[in-house]
Structure formats: structure tokens, C-alpha cells
Amino acid sequence: MRLFIVLALVIAIAIILFAMQNSAIVTISFLSFHYTGSLALIVAVLFTLGLLAGLLVSLPSLLKKHLDLREHKKKIKRLEENASKNSLSKPDGQE
């Protein structure tokens, strides 16, 4: 947990330093859309959009793995129950 907090603080400090050093005003144009704003803000927004796009692309794979894992856990539980029933039904000394 401490490592996570230290890593979060290092990232936060890096973001603050980046924003302080890149406060220039830039204009972004896309088709007929124009936006003028801080370079650091634009980079942060675009990074966040890229992160969300990556998560959306990987979401089907993550969901499939989650469903497969749940199915395997159910199968393991069912097999363990069958094994325990079989071991209880056999008399002592027989296997």
C-alpha cells in the first residue's frame, strides 16, 4: 500500500511539473472545431481520452476472461463436491 501511495505522489509531482513547464497557449484544430487552451491541459485531456479508448478496446477480452474464470470456478466447485461425495460413500480401507 505504501508503494502505491509513493508511486501516486511521484506521478502527481510529475504532472504538476509538466503543467508548470508547459503552460503555453496553443490552438487545436480538428475539422471545423477549434480550441485554444493550455498545452498541459490539452495533453492531459488527450491522454485521458487515449486511456479510455484503450480500455474500451480491451473490455471485450477482459469480460470474456472474467466469464471463463467464473465458469472454471463453478466447475472446480462441482468437481470438489463430487469428489467429497465419492470419498464419503466408500467404506474405510477402500479407494
Protein Blocks (a to p, Z undefined) as FASTA:
>chain_A
ZZmmmmmmmmmmmmmmmmmmmmcccdddehjbccdddfklmmmmmmmmmmmmmmmmmmmm
mmmmmmmmmmmmmmmmmmmmmmmmmmmmpcghiZZ
